[in-house]
Amino acid sequence: MSDIERESMEYDVVIVGAGPAGLSAAIRLKQQDPDLEVVVLEKGSEVGAHILSGAVLDTCGLDKLIPDWKDKGAPIKTEVKKDNFLVLGPAGHLRVPNWPMPPLMNNHGKYIVSMANVCRWMAEQAEELGVEIFPGMAASELVYGDNGEVKGVVAGVFGLEADGSYGPNTEPGMELHGKYVFISEGVRGSLAKEIIAKYDLQAGRDVQKFGVGMKEIWEIDPAKHREGTVTHTMGWPLGKNAGGGSFIYHLENNQVFVGFVVHLNYKNPHLYPYMEFQRFKHHPEIAKLLEGGKRVAYGARAISEGGYQSMPKASFPGGALLGCSVGLVNVPRIKGNHNAMLSGIAAADAAVKAIKEGRSSDELNDYEEELRTGDVAKDLKKVRNVKPLWSKYGLTASLMLGGLDMWVQSIFKFSPFGTVKHGKSDAEATGKAKDYPEIDYPKPDGTLSFDRLTNVSFAATNHEESQPCHLKLANPDLPISVNLPEFAEPAQRYCPAGVYEVVEEEGKDPRFVVNFQNCVHCKTCDIKDPSQNITWTVPQGGDGPNYPNM
């Protein structure tokens, strides 16, 4: 849309995304130089509206950024008191003792938090320092400079016609230019995806891997509530069908976070991750906790799981990728927020140094170096083989081999396995429907388990229906002509919000329907579609889920 005339605003640093990475960068920039002009653009209706995480927070990033966060009233209260790890079978469980696990797996001294609320508090800290934060402003397009560098972004486009064209009521948005542009969109963001492709930032790095995480907040019987208890499970119901597991975190006010993660490298296209989550809650150990309680919120998001070897180059001409845009989740620890914060701090430090030297719009190589060798690297390198070992050898072998590898790396600083590669992308891992059995899922009972559309209503997601569909099909015919006969069109199942369906009516050809109004912005479709036919883009600003305490 380069022929569209827009007003522009100039900043020192433009940050896309008000998650822990983007907000940490904004705060650090103003701490280092109060005179810097810093803006944060957030596509959600408010800061935190699109934030979903487990989450047990390692505060090392926050300790570095705001050492007196307790005195400043951070919503970080519930310290982990008990740490459980269970391997589930269909009717029972085996508790894995804590003592054989490497120290890095210990959650004691960490905190059970709502990252949505932590980000809301961080935004307050940033604004007190003079950072401008614009919620409801989706950054939909990159602006490039004369030398091919990223110069800024277009944000605040509203009222497009249904076909994507500009109409009489279209607001064309603004260009926000920066000496540096930080992209902290979260997993598989549309701008980060474009930047990684344009500058070939994945060259020489392993393929990125992902999971889909689904989460419900439950209010349970006070007699069953154990504040500060953390439980992780593996095994049933996934078994050999897929990698993944669950988390159950007891926070304050008799609330429990119940989450379920399915690794997206599963082969059987008949697998239905959402229904695996619902079935999981009927395990006797889980059901007895939830019975008598009520589900009060639901959401889903993709999780980066590739680890150290899959991180793309994080600096590019004109800016940097932060947090989950790089993929900084420590998979065995199920933690990434601390690394997101550390990446924001490191990017800010590099930008402040560059601006003081009179530089702009070049590569922040100091940031890339810090990310590859500093605290984030030390956290991720020692666990880099756990996910690929799991994918290659399955749950039992990976528990032993992955545990051994983490112990050896923690003590001797090397791995007996070297660096294990991930192999295929998650899309390429999807097998043909004819080669795998269909899976029979029990019908949700409406008490412990729920149908997908009912649960999506608890995400409070909303999209203005007259806008263009933000889920772009490269070939609109391909879902029916290729994905349906070859893969039983897995979009019907891998989407945790019921966006995609195949409608079959008597006497008519099947139709592929995209219910974009349901989208919770998890981006699983962009990752798992076996034909890579779907591209997730931002809808107009403010649209999407409105998570209260995720």
CORGIJO-V981520 format. One record per helix or strand of 3 or more residues. SS is the DSSP state (A for helix, B for strand). FROM is the first residue (numbers start at 0). TO is the last residue. If there is no record, write none. Layout:
# CORGIJO-V981520
SS_FROM_TO ; SS_FROM_TO
This chain:
# CORGIJO-V981520
B_6_15 ; A_19_31 ; B_37_41 ; A_59_64 ; B_81_87 ; B_92_94 ; A_102_104 ; A_114_127 ; B_131_134 ; B_138_143 ; B_149_154 ; B_173_182 ; A_189_197 ; B_209_218 ; A_221_223 ; B_228_234 ; B_243_249 ; B_254_262 ; A_272_279 ; A_283_289 ; B_293_303 ; A_307_309 ; B_318_320 ; A_322_324 ; A_336_355 ; A_364_372 ; A_374_380 ; A_385_392 ; A_394_411 ; A_432_434 ; A_451_458 ; B_470_472 ; A_477_486 ; A_490_493 ; B_499_502 ; B_510_513 ; A_515_517 ; A_523_527 ; B_533_535
